[in-house]
Amino acid sequence: MPEVTENDDQIVVRGGRPPNVTREDVHRQARDIADSGDQLDTPLARFEDRLCPGIIGLQEEYASMMIDRIRQNAVDLGVRVLPDNCTPNMLVIFSTDSLATMQNMVDRNPYIFQYMQPEERRALLQPAPVHVFANVELRTRDGMPVGRVRSLTEAPVVRAQMAHSRIYTPTRRDIASIMVIFDRDEVGGMSVMQLADYATMRGLAQTKPVDGLAMRSILSLFEPVGPYPESLTDFDRAYLRALYEWIPNLPAAAKLGNVNRQLRLMAEEE
């Protein structure tokens, strides 16, 4: 959040990176929260299709407020959204047991999870107040689907004309759909805005909560001890802006290295 100070009856707002946080601290935090593998050669996953958020397990009034907030966050990032009454591709679920709900999904729909690595599946089914599953599709730079196989001898092949480049990759990773499952017992006392922004940070990007954050983040919402952010923080917005700026097939390292620049631009805008 911006820092507000008073000096000679003038209010000065300072946003962006706090003075006690270095550029290296910000870059390290961006790398740590990115739920991705090879950050040098693999792009970060993001939405390229039009977004349609939906809510299950919440009163209609509050569900509408959450959807409006998620939609507005997406529009602010330049993500295209579908009109109302669409089929959700970002589903936020409030469950009495998020782990049991996710386990039930795995048991009933094994074909959805068949391409996950064993360590990814183990991480998906660990006890936590929130469980997130992203259906990420590998597509060419121009959006053509790349087939997926588990065979080590039949790698997927797509034939297309494109120039070789050391700047961008020939493929991109699109979030086709995503589920964010909250434990009902864990969200007591949290506002609709906090939950909507947390779902935004976990749903519009493949991110994960980590300990020892240098800058405040909505990802700390379920930490045992506060204070807790009321909404997306400066770091969160800078991270998402860095992810959704420029082409989708840049390597993750290029996007993550842009978070500091986005913090500076946000401070200048203020």
MIDOSE-1310 file (N, C-alpha, C; in nm, 2 decimals, decimal comma, always signed):
residues 270
mpev	+0,08/-0,12/+0,00/+0,00/+0,00/+0,00/+0,09/+0,12/+0,00; +0,04/+0,24/-0,06/+0,12/+0,36/-0,06/+0,15/+0,41/+0,08; +0,26/+0,47/+0,10/+0,30/+0,53/+0,23/+0,26/+0,67/+0,23; +0,18/+0,72/+0,33/+0,14/+0,85/+0,34/+0,21/+0,93/+0,45
tend	+0,27/+1,04/+0,42/+0,34/+1,12/+0,52/+0,29/+1,26/+0,51; +0,30/+1,34/+0,62/+0,26/+1,48/+0,63/+0,38/+1,57/+0,65; +0,39/+1,67/+0,57/+0,50/+1,76/+0,58/+0,46/+1,90/+0,55; +0,46/+1,99/+0,65/+0,42/+2,13/+0,63/+0,28/+2,14/+0,57
dqiv	+0,18/+2,06/+0,62/+0,05/+2,06/+0,58/+0,03/+2,01/+0,44; +0,13/+1,94/+0,39/+0,12/+1,88/+0,26/+0,12/+1,73/+0,28; +0,03/+1,66/+0,21/+0,03/+1,51/+0,21/+0,11/+1,46/+0,09; +0,21/+1,38/+0,12/+0,29/+1,32/+0,02/+0,27/+1,17/+0,02
vrgg	+0,23/+1,12/-0,10/+0,20/+0,97/-0,12/+0,32/+0,91/-0,19; +0,38/+0,81/-0,12/+0,49/+0,74/-0,18/+0,45/+0,59/-0,20; +0,44/+0,55/-0,33/+0,41/+0,41/-0,36/+0,53/+0,34/-0,41; +0,51/+0,22/-0,47/+0,62/+0,15/-0,52/+0,70/+0,07/-0,42
rppn	+0,83/+0,06/-0,44/+0,91/-0,02/-0,35/+0,95/+0,06/-0,23; +0,93/+0,00/-0,11/+0,97/+0,07/+0,01/+1,12/+0,09/+0,02; +1,17/+0,20/+0,09/+1,31/+0,23/+0,09/+1,40/+0,11/+0,15; +1,34/+0,04/+0,24/+1,42/-0,07/+0,31/+1,41/-0,20/+0,23
vtre	+1,35/-0,20/+0,11/+1,34/-0,32/+0,03/+1,43/-0,30/-0,10; +1,52/-0,39/-0,13/+1,61/-0,37/-0,24/+1,54/-0,43/-0,37; +1,60/-0,40/-0,48/+1,55/-0,45/-0,61/+1,57/-0,61/-0,61; +1,68/-0,65/-0,54/+1,70/-0,79/-0,53/+1,60/-0,86/-0,45
dvhr	+1,55/-0,79/-0,34/+1,45/-0,85/-0,26/+1,32/-0,87/-0,34; +1,28/-0,77/-0,42/+1,16/-0,78/-0,50/+1,17/-0,89/-0,60; +1,29/-0,90/-0,67/+1,31/-1,00/-0,77/+1,30/-1,14/-0,71; +1,36/-1,15/-0,59/+1,36/-1,28/-0,52/+1,22/-1,32/-0,49
qard	+1,14/-1,23/-0,44/+1,00/-1,26/-0,40/+0,92/-1,30/-0,52; +0,94/-1,23/-0,63/+0,87/-1,26/-0,76/+0,90/-1,40/-0,80; +1,03/-1,44/-0,79/+1,07/-1,58/-0,83/+1,01/-1,68/-0,74; +1,00/-1,65/-0,61/+0,96/-1,74/-0,51/+0,81/-1,77/-0,52
iads	+0,73/-1,67/-0,55/+0,58/-1,70/-0,55/+0,54/-1,75/-0,69; +0,62/-1,75/-0,79/+0,59/-1,80/-0,92/+0,58/-1,95/-0,91; +0,47/-2,01/-0,93/+0,45/-2,16/-0,93/+0,48/-2,21/-1,07; +0,61/-2,21/-1,10/+0,65/-2,26/-1,23/+0,78/-2,34/-1,22
gdql	+0,82/-2,40/-1,33/+0,94/-2,48/-1,33/+1,06/-2,41/-1,38; +1,10/-2,44/-1,50/+1,22/-2,37/-1,56/+1,19/-2,23/-1,59; +1,24/-2,13/-1,52/+1,20/-1,99/-1,54/+1,29/-1,93/-1,65; +1,39/-2,00/-1,69/+1,48/-1,94/-1,79/+1,42/-1,97/-1,93
dtpl	+1,36/-2,08/-1,95/+1,32/-2,12/-2,09/+1,17/-2,14/-2,10; +1,09/-2,13/-1,99/+0,95/-2,16/-1,99/+0,87/-2,03/-1,96; +0,77/-2,00/-2,04/+0,68/-1,88/-2,01/+0,59/-1,91/-1,88; +0,56/-1,80/-1,82/+0,46/-1,81/-1,71/+0,32/-1,83/-1,77
arfe	+0,23/-1,90/-1,71/+0,10/-1,93/-1,75/+0,01/-1,80/-1,73; -0,08/-1,77/-1,82/-0,17/-1,66/-1,80/-0,29/-1,68/-1,89; -0,40/-1,61/-1,86/-0,52/-1,62/-1,94/-0,50/-1,54/-2,07; -0,53/-1,61/-2,18/-0,54/-1,55/-2,31/-0,68/-1,55/-2,37
drlc	-0,76/-1,65/-2,33/-0,90/-1,66/-2,36/-0,97/-1,56/-2,28; -1,09/-1,52/-2,31/-1,17/-1,43/-2,23/-1,21/-1,49/-2,10; -1,20/-1,41/-2,00/-1,23/-1,46/-1,86/-1,37/-1,46/-1,82; -1,42/-1,57/-1,75/-1,55/-1,57/-1,70/-1,54/-1,63/-1,56
pgii	-1,54/-1,55/-1,45/-1,54/-1,60/-1,32/-1,68/-1,64/-1,27; -1,68/-1,74/-1,18/-1,80/-1,79/-1,12/-1,78/-1,83/-0,98; -1,88/-1,83/-0,90/-1,87/-1,86/-0,75/-1,97/-1,97/-0,72; -1,93/-2,06/-0,64/-2,01/-2,17/-0,58/-2,00/-2,17/-0,43
glqe	-2,11/-2,18/-0,36/-2,11/-2,20/-0,21/-2,11/-2,07/-0,14; -2,15/-1,96/-0,20/-2,16/-1,83/-0,14/-2,29/-1,76/-0,16; -2,34/-1,69/-0,07/-2,47/-1,62/-0,09/-2,46/-1,53/-0,22; -2,58/-1,52/-0,29/-2,58/-1,46/-0,42/-2,53/-1,31/-0,41
eyas	-2,57/-1,24/-0,31/-2,53/-1,10/-0,30/-2,37/-1,09/-0,29; -2,31/-1,17/-0,21/-2,17/-1,17/-0,19/-2,09/-1,22/-0,31; -2,15/-1,33/-0,37/-2,09/-1,39/-0,49/-2,09/-1,28/-0,60; -2,20/-1,20/-0,62/-2,20/-1,10/-0,72/-2,09/-1,00/-0,70
mmid	-2,07/-0,96/-0,57/-1,97/-0,86/-0,53/-1,83/-0,92/-0,57; -1,81/-1,05/-0,54/-1,68/-1,11/-0,57/-1,65/-1,11/-0,72; -1,75/-1,15/-0,79/-1,74/-1,16/-0,94/-1,71/-1,02/-1,00; -1,78/-0,92/-0,95/-1,75/-0,78/-1,00/-1,61/-0,74/-0,97
rirq	-1,56/-0,77/-0,85/-1,43/-0,73/-0,82/-1,32/-0,81/-0,90; -1,34/-0,94/-0,92/-1,25/-1,01/-1,00/-1,25/-0,96/-1,15; -1,37/-0,93/-1,20/-1,38/-0,88/-1,33/-1,30/-0,75/-1,35; -1,32/-0,66/-1,25/-1,26/-0,53/-1,25/-1,11/-0,54/-1,25
navd	-1,06/-0,63/-1,16/-0,91/-0,66/-1,16/-0,86/-0,71/-1,29; -0,94/-0,79/-1,36/-0,90/-0,84/-1,49/-0,89/-0,73/-1,59; -1,00/-0,65/-1,59/-1,00/-0,54/-1,69/-0,89/-0,44/-1,67; -0,85/-0,42/-1,54/-0,74/-0,33/-1,51/-0,61/-0,38/-1,57
lgvr	-0,60/-0,52/-1,58/-0,48/-0,58/-1,64/-0,48/-0,59/-1,79; -0,59/-0,56/-1,85/-0,61/-0,58/-1,99/-0,66/-0,72/-2,03; -0,70/-0,79/-1,94/-0,76/-0,93/-1,96/-0,90/-0,91/-2,02; -0,93/-0,97/-2,13/-1,07/-0,96/-2,18/-1,16/-1,05/-2,10
vlpd	-1,28/-1,00/-2,08/-1,38/-1,07/-2,00/-1,51/-1,10/-2,09; -1,57/-1,21/-2,06/-1,70/-1,25/-2,12/-1,81/-1,18/-2,05; -1,93/-1,16/-2,12/-2,04/-1,10/-2,06/-2,10/-1,19/-1,95; -2,19/-1,14/-1,87/-2,26/-1,21/-1,77/-2,33/-1,34/-1,83
nctp	-2,36/-1,43/-1,74/-2,43/-1,56/-1,77/-2,34/-1,64/-1,87; -2,21/-1,63/-1,86/-2,12/-1,71/-1,94/-2,09/-1,84/-1,86; -2,02/-1,94/-1,93/-1,97/-2,06/-1,86/-1,84/-2,03/-1,80; -1,83/-2,04/-1,66/-1,71/-2,00/-1,59/-1,59/-2,08/-1,64
nmlv	-1,48/-2,01/-1,66/-1,35/-2,08/-1,67/-1,25/-2,04/-1,55; -1,30/-1,96/-1,46/-1,24/-1,94/-1,33/-1,34/-1,96/-1,23; -1,34/-2,07/-1,16/-1,44/-2,11/-1,06/-1,38/-2,10/-0,92; -1,45/-2,02/-0,84/-1,42/-2,00/-0,70/-1,52/-2,08/-0,61
ifst	-1,47/-2,17/-0,53/-1,56/-2,26/-0,46/-1,54/-2,24/-0,31; -1,64/-2,23/-0,23/-1,64/-2,23/-0,09/-1,69/-2,36/-0,03; -1,60/-2,44/+0,03/-1,63/-2,58/+0,06/-1,61/-2,60/+0,21; -1,68/-2,69/+0,27/-1,66/-2,73/+0,41/-1,52/-2,80/+0,43
dsla	-1,47/-2,85/+0,32/-1,34/-2,92/+0,33/-1,27/-2,91/+0,19; -1,18/-2,81/+0,17/-1,13/-2,79/+0,04/-1,04/-2,91/+0,00; -0,97/-2,97/+0,09/-0,89/-3,09/+0,05/-0,97/-3,20/+0,00; -1,08/-3,23/+0,08/-1,17/-3,34/+0,04/-1,24/-3,31/-0,10
tmqn	-1,27/-3,18/-0,12/-1,33/-3,14/-0,25/-1,23/-3,17/-0,36; -1,10/-3,13/-0,34/-1,00/-3,15/-0,45/-0,97/-3,30/-0,47; -0,97/-3,37/-0,36/-0,95/-3,52/-0,37/-1,06/-3,58/-0,45; -1,18/-3,54/-0,42/-1,30/-3,59/-0,50/-1,29/-3,56/-0,65
mvdr	-1,24/-3,44/-0,68/-1,22/-3,40/-0,82/-1,12/-3,49/-0,88; -1,01/-3,52/-0,82/-0,91/-3,61/-0,87/-0,96/-3,75/-0,89; -1,04/-3,80/-0,80/-1,09/-3,94/-0,81/-1,20/-3,95/-0,92; -1,28/-3,85/-0,93/-1,39/-3,85/-1,03/-1,35/-3,81/-1,17
npyi	-1,25/-3,74/-1,18/-1,20/-3,69/-1,31/-1,05/-3,71/-1,33; -1,01/-3,83/-1,33/-0,86/-3,86/-1,34/-0,80/-3,81/-1,47; -0,88/-3,81/-1,58/-0,83/-3,77/-1,71/-0,78/-3,62/-1,71; -0,84/-3,54/-1,62/-0,80/-3,40/-1,61/-0,66/-3,39/-1,56
fqym	-0,63/-3,48/-1,47/-0,50/-3,47/-1,39/-0,39/-3,56/-1,45; -0,42/-3,63/-1,56/-0,33/-3,74/-1,61/-0,19/-3,69/-1,65; -0,18/-3,56/-1,69/-0,06/-3,51/-1,73/+0,03/-3,44/-1,62; -0,02/-3,44/-1,50/+0,05/-3,38/-1,39/+0,16/-3,48/-1,34
qpee	+0,27/-3,42/-1,31/+0,38/-3,49/-1,25/+0,35/-3,54/-1,11; +0,40/-3,65/-1,06/+0,37/-3,70/-0,93/+0,39/-3,60/-0,82; +0,50/-3,52/-0,83/+0,52/-3,42/-0,72/+0,42/-3,31/-0,73; +0,37/-3,28/-0,85/+0,26/-3,18/-0,86/+0,13/-3,23/-0,80
rral	+0,10/-3,35/-0,82/-0,02/-3,41/-0,76/-0,01/-3,41/-0,61; +0,11/-3,45/-0,56/+0,13/-3,45/-0,41/+0,11/-3,32/-0,35; +0,16/-3,21/-0,42/+0,15/-3,08/-0,37/+0,01/-3,03/-0,38; -0,07/-3,08/-0,48/-0,21/-3,04/-0,49/-0,29/-3,09/-0,38
lqpa	-0,25/-3,20/-0,32/-0,34/-3,27/-0,22/-0,28/-3,26/-0,08; -0,20/-3,15/-0,06/-0,15/-3,13/+0,07/-0,25/-3,05/+0,15; -0,26/-3,07/+0,29/-0,35/-2,99/+0,37/-0,32/-2,84/+0,36; -0,42/-2,76/+0,33/-0,40/-2,61/+0,32/-0,54/-2,55/+0,33
pvhv	-0,55/-2,42/+0,37/-0,68/-2,35/+0,37/-0,74/-2,32/+0,23; -0,65/-2,32/+0,13/-0,70/-2,30/-0,01/-0,63/-2,40/-0,10; -0,71/-2,46/-0,19/-0,65/-2,55/-0,29/-0,68/-2,49/-0,43; -0,58/-2,49/-0,51/-0,59/-2,43/-0,65/-0,54/-2,53/-0,75
fanv	-0,62/-2,55/-0,85/-0,59/-2,63/-0,97/-0,60/-2,55/-1,09; -0,49/-2,54/-1,17/-0,50/-2,47/-1,30/-0,48/-2,57/-1,41; -0,57/-2,57/-1,51/-0,56/-2,65/-1,63/-0,49/-2,56/-1,73; -0,36/-2,59/-1,75/-0,27/-2,51/-1,83/-0,25/-2,59/-1,96
elrt	-0,27/-2,52/-2,08/-0,25/-2,58/-2,21/-0,13/-2,52/-2,27; -0,05/-2,61/-2,33/+0,06/-2,56/-2,41/+0,02/-2,53/-2,55; +0,04/-2,41/-2,60/+0,00/-2,36/-2,73/+0,12/-2,30/-2,80; +0,11/-2,29/-2,93/+0,21/-2,23/-3,01/+0,21/-2,08/-2,98
rdgm	+0,30/-2,01/-3,03/+0,31/-1,86/-3,02/+0,18/-1,80/-3,07; +0,12/-1,86/-3,17/-0,01/-1,80/-3,23/-0,13/-1,86/-3,18; -0,12/-1,95/-3,08/-0,24/-2,00/-3,01/-0,29/-2,14/-3,06; -0,21/-2,21/-3,14/-0,25/-2,34/-3,18/-0,22/-2,44/-3,07
pvgr	-0,31/-2,53/-3,03/-0,29/-2,63/-2,93/-0,17/-2,72/-2,96; -0,09/-2,76/-2,87/+0,01/-2,86/-2,88/-0,03/-2,98/-2,81; -0,04/-3,09/-2,88/-0,09/-3,22/-2,81/+0,00/-3,26/-2,70; -0,06/-3,33/-2,60/+0,02/-3,38/-2,49/+0,01/-3,53/-2,48
vrsl	+0,13/-3,59/-2,46/+0,14/-3,73/-2,45/+0,23/-3,76/-2,33; +0,22/-3,88/-2,27/+0,31/-3,92/-2,16/+0,42/-4,01/-2,21; +0,42/-4,05/-2,33/+0,52/-4,14/-2,39/+0,65/-4,06/-2,40; +0,76/-4,12/-2,37/+0,89/-4,06/-2,38/+0,95/-4,08/-2,52
teap	+0,88/-4,16/-2,60/+0,93/-4,18/-2,74/+0,85/-4,11/-2,84; +0,74/-4,05/-2,80/+0,65/-3,98/-2,90/+0,62/-3,84/-2,85; +0,72/-3,76/-2,87/+0,71/-3,62/-2,82/+0,61/-3,54/-2,91; +0,53/-3,45/-2,86/+0,43/-3,38/-2,94/+0,50/-3,29/-3,04
vvra	+0,45/-3,28/-3,16/+0,51/-3,20/-3,26/+0,41/-3,11/-3,33; +0,44/-2,98/-3,35/+0,36/-2,89/-3,42/+0,44/-2,83/-3,53; +0,39/-2,83/-3,65/+0,46/-2,77/-3,76/+0,40/-2,64/-3,79; +0,49/-2,54/-3,78/+0,44/-2,40/-3,81/+0,56/-2,32/-3,85
qmah	+0,54/-2,21/-3,93/+0,64/-2,12/-3,97/+0,66/-2,01/-3,87; +0,79/-2,00/-3,82/+0,82/-1,89/-3,73/+0,97/-1,87/-3,73; +1,01/-1,75/-3,69/+1,16/-1,72/-3,69/+1,21/-1,77/-3,56; +1,34/-1,81/-3,56/+1,41/-1,85/-3,44/+1,44/-1,72/-3,36
sriy	+1,44/-1,73/-3,23/+1,46/-1,61/-3,15/+1,52/-1,66/-3,01; +1,61/-1,57/-2,96/+1,67/-1,59/-2,83/+1,59/-1,51/-2,73; +1,49/-1,43/-2,77/+1,42/-1,35/-2,68/+1,29/-1,41/-2,64; +1,22/-1,47/-2,73/+1,09/-1,54/-2,70/+1,09/-1,69/-2,73
tptr	+1,00/-1,76/-2,68/+0,99/-1,91/-2,70/+0,89/-1,94/-2,81; +0,90/-2,05/-2,87/+0,80/-2,09/-2,98/+0,66/-2,12/-2,92; +0,66/-2,15/-2,79/+0,53/-2,19/-2,73/+0,49/-2,09/-2,62; +0,37/-2,10/-2,58/+0,32/-2,02/-2,46/+0,24/-2,12/-2,38
rdia	+0,21/-2,08/-2,25/+0,13/-2,16/-2,16/+0,00/-2,08/-2,12; -0,11/-2,13/-2,17/-0,24/-2,06/-2,15/-0,32/-2,13/-2,04; -0,37/-2,05/-1,94/-0,46/-2,10/-1,84/-0,60/-2,12/-1,91; -0,64/-2,24/-1,94/-0,77/-2,27/-2,00/-0,88/-2,26/-1,90
simv	-0,85/-2,31/-1,77/-0,95/-2,30/-1,67/-0,88/-2,31/-1,53; -0,94/-2,26/-1,43/-0,87/-2,27/-1,30/-0,98/-2,28/-1,19; -0,95/-2,35/-1,08/-1,04/-2,36/-0,97/-0,96/-2,31/-0,84; -1,03/-2,23/-0,76/-0,98/-2,18/-0,64/-1,08/-2,23/-0,53
ifdr	-1,04/-2,32/-0,44/-1,13/-2,38/-0,34/-1,09/-2,33/-0,20; -1,18/-2,25/-0,14/-1,16/-2,20/-0,01/-1,22/-2,29/+0,10; -1,15/-2,31/+0,21/-1,22/-2,37/+0,33/-1,31/-2,27/+0,40; -1,43/-2,30/+0,41/-1,53/-2,21/+0,48/-1,48/-2,17/+0,62
devg	-1,43/-2,26/+0,69/-1,39/-2,24/+0,83/-1,27/-2,14/+0,84; -1,20/-2,13/+0,73/-1,07/-2,04/+0,73/-1,10/-1,90/+0,68; -1,22/-1,87/+0,64/-1,24/-1,73/+0,58/-1,31/-1,64/+0,67; -1,34/-1,68/+0,80/-1,41/-1,60/+0,89/-1,34/-1,47/+0,92
gmsv	-1,41/-1,36/+0,91/-1,36/-1,23/+0,94/-1,29/-1,16/+0,82; -1,28/-1,23/+0,71/-1,22/-1,18/+0,59/-1,33/-1,11/+0,50; -1,29/-1,00/+0,44/-1,39/-0,92/+0,36/-1,40/-0,99/+0,22; -1,51/-0,95/+0,15/-1,53/-0,99/+0,01/-1,42/-0,95/-0,08
mqla	-1,37/-0,82/-0,05/-1,26/-0,77/-0,14/-1,13/-0,85/-0,11; -1,10/-0,89/+0,01/-0,98/-0,96/+0,04/-0,99/-1,10/-0,03; -1,10/-1,17/-0,02/-1,12/-1,30/-0,09/-1,11/-1,29/-0,24; -1,18/-1,19/-0,29/-1,18/-1,17/-0,44/-1,04/-1,14/-0,49
dyat	-0,96/-1,06/-0,42/-0,83/-1,02/-0,46/-0,73/-1,14/-0,44; -0,75/-1,22/-0,34/-0,67/-1,34/-0,32/-0,70/-1,44/-0,43; -0,83/-1,45/-0,47/-0,86/-1,54/-0,58/-0,80/-1,49/-0,71; -0,80/-1,35/-0,73/-0,74/-1,29/-0,84/-0,59/-1,33/-0,85
mrgl	-0,52/-1,32/-0,74/-0,37/-1,34/-0,74/-0,34/-1,49/-0,76; -0,43/-1,58/-0,72/-0,41/-1,72/-0,74/-0,47/-1,77/-0,87; -0,57/-1,70/-0,92/-0,64/-1,74/-1,04/-0,59/-1,69/-1,17; -0,55/-1,56/-1,17/-0,50/-1,50/-1,30/-0,36/-1,53/-1,32
aqtk	-0,29/-1,58/-1,22/-0,15/-1,62/-1,23/-0,13/-1,75/-1,15; -0,04/-1,83/-1,19/+0,00/-1,95/-1,11/+0,10/-1,90/-1,00; +0,04/-1,87/-0,89/+0,13/-1,82/-0,77/+0,10/-1,91/-0,65; +0,19/-1,90/-0,56/+0,18/-1,98/-0,43/+0,22/-1,89/-0,32
pvdg	+0,16/-1,91/-0,20/+0,21/-1,84/-0,08/+0,35/-1,89/-0,03; +0,43/-1,80/+0,01/+0,56/-1,84/+0,06/+0,59/-1,76/+0,19; +0,68/-1,80/+0,27/+0,72/-1,73/+0,39/+0,83/-1,63/+0,36; +0,84/-1,53/+0,46/+0,95/-1,44/+0,45/+0,94/-1,34/+0,34
lamr	+0,82/-1,28/+0,31/+0,80/-1,19/+0,20/+0,87/-1,05/+0,24; +0,94/-1,00/+0,14/+1,00/-0,87/+0,17/+0,90/-0,76/+0,15; +0,80/-0,77/+0,06/+0,69/-0,67/+0,05/+0,56/-0,74/+0,08; +0,47/-0,66/+0,12/+0,34/-0,72/+0,16/+0,27/-0,77/+0,04
sils	+0,19/-0,88/+0,05/+0,12/-0,94/-0,06/-0,01/-1,00/+0,00; -0,11/-1,00/-0,09/-0,24/-1,06/-0,05/-0,22/-1,21/-0,03; -0,11/-1,27/-0,08/-0,09/-1,41/-0,06/-0,06/-1,45/+0,08; -0,04/-1,35/+0,17/-0,02/-1,37/+0,31/-0,15/-1,37/+0,39
lfep	-0,27/-1,37/+0,32/-0,40/-1,36/+0,38/-0,43/-1,47/+0,48; -0,37/-1,59/+0,46/-0,40/-1,70/+0,55/-0,28/-1,74/+0,64; -0,19/-1,64/+0,65/-0,08/-1,66/+0,75/-0,14/-1,66/+0,89; -0,07/-1,73/+0,99/-0,13/-1,73/+1,13/-0,13/-1,60/+1,19
vgpy	-0,04/-1,51/+1,16/-0,03/-1,38/+1,22/-0,03/-1,27/+1,12; -0,11/-1,16/+1,15/-0,12/-1,05/+1,06/-0,01/-0,95/+1,08; -0,03/-0,82/+1,04/-0,16/-0,77/+0,98/-0,17/-0,82/+0,84; -0,30/-0,82/+0,79/-0,33/-0,87/+0,66/-0,37/-0,76/+0,56
pesl	-0,33/-0,77/+0,44/-0,36/-0,66/+0,34/-0,52/-0,66/+0,32; -0,57/-0,55/+0,29/-0,71/-0,53/+0,27/-0,75/-0,56/+0,12; -0,65/-0,56/+0,03/-0,67/-0,58/-0,11/-0,53/-0,61/-0,17; -0,53/-0,62/-0,31/-0,41/-0,64/-0,38/-0,31/-0,53/-0,34
tdfd	-0,19/-0,57/-0,31/-0,08/-0,47/-0,27/-0,01/-0,42/-0,39; +0,08/-0,32/-0,37/+0,16/-0,27/-0,48/+0,24/-0,38/-0,55; +0,30/-0,47/-0,46/+0,37/-0,58/-0,52/+0,28/-0,67/-0,61; +0,16/-0,70/-0,55/+0,07/-0,79/-0,63/+0,04/-0,73/-0,76
rayl	+0,00/-0,60/-0,76/-0,03/-0,54/-0,89/+0,08/-0,53/-0,99; +0,20/-0,50/-0,93/+0,32/-0,50/-1,02/+0,35/-0,63/-1,08; +0,33/-0,74/-1,00/+0,36/-0,88/-1,05/+0,26/-0,91/-1,16; +0,13/-0,88/-1,14/+0,03/-0,91/-1,24/+0,05/-0,83/-1,36
raly	+0,08/-0,70/-1,35/+0,11/-0,62/-1,46/+0,23/-0,67/-1,54; +0,33/-0,71/-1,47/+0,45/-0,77/-1,54/+0,41/-0,89/-1,62; +0,33/-0,97/-1,56/+0,28/-1,10/-1,63/+0,20/-1,07/-1,75; +0,11/-0,97/-1,75/+0,02/-0,95/-1,86/+0,07/-0,85/-1,96
ewip	+0,18/-0,79/-1,93/+0,24/-0,69/-2,03/+0,32/-0,77/-2,13; +0,32/-0,72/-2,25/+0,40/-0,78/-2,36/+0,34/-0,92/-2,40; +0,41/-0,98/-2,49/+0,36/-1,11/-2,55/+0,37/-1,22/-2,44; +0,28/-1,32/-2,46/+0,27/-1,43/-2,36/+0,38/-1,53/-2,37
nlpa	+0,46/-1,53/-2,48/+0,57/-1,64/-2,49/+0,71/-1,59/-2,46; +0,72/-1,49/-2,37/+0,85/-1,45/-2,31/+0,88/-1,55/-2,20; +1,01/-1,59/-2,18/+1,04/-1,67/-2,07/+1,00/-1,61/-1,94; +0,98/-1,69/-1,84/+0,94/-1,64/-1,71/+1,04/-1,54/-1,65
aakl	+1,17/-1,57/-1,67/+1,27/-1,48/-1,61/+1,25/-1,34/-1,66; +1,21/-1,32/-1,79/+1,19/-1,19/-1,85/+1,07/-1,12/-1,78; +0,97/-1,19/-1,76/+0,85/-1,13/-1,69/+0,88/-1,09/-1,55; +0,94/-1,19/-1,48/+0,97/-1,16/-1,33/+1,07/-1,05/-1,32
gnvn	+1,16/-1,03/-1,41/+1,26/-0,92/-1,40/+1,19/-0,79/-1,43; +1,07/-0,79/-1,47/+1,00/-0,66/-1,50/+0,91/-0,61/-1,38; +0,91/-0,69/-1,27/+0,83/-0,64/-1,16/+0,88/-0,51/-1,10; +1,01/-0,50/-1,08/+1,07/-0,38/-1,03/+1,03/-0,26/-1,12
rqlr	+1,04/-0,28/-1,25/+1,00/-0,17/-1,34/+0,85/-0,13/-1,32; +0,77/-0,23/-1,30/+0,63/-0,20/-1,28/+0,60/-0,12/-1,15; +0,68/-0,15/-1,05/+0,67/-0,08/-0,92/+0,71/+0,07/-0,94; +0,81/+0,09/-1,02/+0,86/+0,23/-1,05/+0,75/+0,30/-1,13
lmae	+0,70/+0,24/-1,23/+0,59/+0,30/-1,31/+0,47/+0,33/-1,23; +0,43/+0,24/-1,14/+0,32/+0,27/-1,05/+0,34/+0,39/-0,96; +0,46/+0,40/-0,91/+0,49/+0,51/-0,82/+0,49/+0,64/-0,90; +0,53/+0,64/-1,03/+0,53/+0,76/-1,11/+0,38/+0,80/-1,14
ee	+0,30/+0,69/-1,16/+0,16/+0,72/-1,19/+0,09/+0,79/-1,08; +0,13/+0,75/-0,95/+0,06/+0,81/-0,84/+0,10/+0,95/-0,82
